[in-house]
Amino acid sequence: MDLTWYFLSLSTGRMQTGWLTSGGHTYFLNPRSGAGRNPNRPEGAMLSDWVEIGQFWYYFNPGAGTNHQRDLPYGAMFVNRTNLINGVMRQFDRQGRWLIWHSDSDFVSFWPGNVSVHTQVVGSVSQGFQFALRVTESRLDWGAH
């Protein structure tokens, strides 16, 4: 049985959609249209698992299964944490965006959402070299400083 959660305002009785912060956690309630809309879920339904909103991917605690985290309520966004999801370590920043850096001696890899970029580093921070990758809209900008 699939349970669907909604948030109704106590003062107005209206169903909320989009971003919701409650009890110190952030949730995403299926909007009528626009970024993050899941056409397979009813309007206002709390979303869980992976959700693409704008140019970023977010992860909301699933209700059960191997990826469920007991320290978070159902549907709460993963924020400032690293977790094993579907067998892969995933890192989330303080705004809940999936953002993983992985580096070894030769490569820096950056995954914003489903984009994967590999580039060879030709200097080191100790030599005064910094390499930066920046995602803007739907393209990837990079540069050495």
RAKA-V396553 format. One record per backbone hydrogen bond with DSSP energy under -1.0 kcal/mol. CO is the residue of the C=O (numbers start at 1). NH is the residue of the N-H. Records with the same first field share a line. If there is no record, write none. Layout:
# RAKA-V396553
CO: NH / NH
This chain:
# RAKA-V396553
5: 46
7: 16
9: 13
14: 9
18: 29
20: 27
22: 25
25: 22
26: 77
27: 20
28: 47
29: 18
30: 44
34: 37
38: 41
42: 45
45: 30
49: 60
51: 58
53: 56
56: 53
57: 98
58: 51
59: 78
60: 49
61: 75
65: 68
69: 72
73: 76
76: 61
81: 92
83: 90
85: 88
88: 85
90: 83
91: 99
93: 80 / 96
97: 93
100: 111
102: 109
106: 121
107: 104
108: 119
109: 102
110: 117
112: 115
117: 110
119: 108
124: 127 / 129
125: 128
130: 145
132: 143
134: 141
136: 139
139: 136
141: 134
143: 132
